[in-house]
Amino acid sequence: MPNSQQHCHHKEGVRAKLRVTVKRLLKKYGYPPDKQEKATTIVLQQAELLCKNWIS
């Protein structure tokens, strides 16, 4: 498997783990279920921006 494909699979795996973790935390702390998907998306977008700043 070429290196770029490995990187892509790794990135998707990390994103999936983060999504599950965020959803668990939202549920644990009583975040409204109807707003969890939007909140999860926002948190993942913020994490991606933060990582881009760390890399550059």
C-alpha positions in Angstrom: 0.0 0.0 0.0 1.5 3.4 -1.0 2.4 5.8 1.8 -0.4 8.3 0.9 -3.0 5.6 1.2 -1.7 4.5 4.6 -1.8 8.2 5.7 -5.4 8.5 4.5 -6.5 5.4 6.3 -4.7 6.5 9.5 -6.3 9.9 9.3 -9.8 8.4 8.9 -9.2 6.1 11.8 -8.2 9.0 14.1 -11.2 11.0 13.0 -13.5 8.1 13.8 -12.0 7.6 17.2 -12.4 11.4 17.9 -16.0 11.3 16.8 -16.8 8.4 19.1 -15.0 10.1 22.0 -16.8 13.4 21.5 -20.2 11.8 21.3 -19.6 9.8 24.5 -18.5 13.0 26.3 -21.5 14.9 25.1 -23.8 12.1 26.2 -22.0 11.8 29.6 -22.4 15.5 30.4 -26.1 15.7 29.3 -25.7 17.6 26.0 -29.1 17.6 24.2 -29.3 14.6 21.8 -30.8 16.6 18.9 -27.7 18.9 18.9 -25.0 16.3 19.3 -24.3 15.8 15.6 -23.7 19.5 15.0 -21.6 19.8 18.1 -19.5 16.8 17.1 -18.9 18.3 13.6 -17.8 21.6 15.1 -15.4 19.9 17.5 -13.8 17.9 14.7 -13.5 21.0 12.6 -11.8 22.8 15.5 -9.5 19.9 16.0 -8.4 19.9 12.4 -7.7 23.6 12.5 -5.7 23.2 15.6 -3.6 20.4 14.1 -2.9 22.5 11.0 -1.6 25.2 13.2 0.7 22.7 15.0 2.1 21.3 11.8 2.8 24.6 10.1 
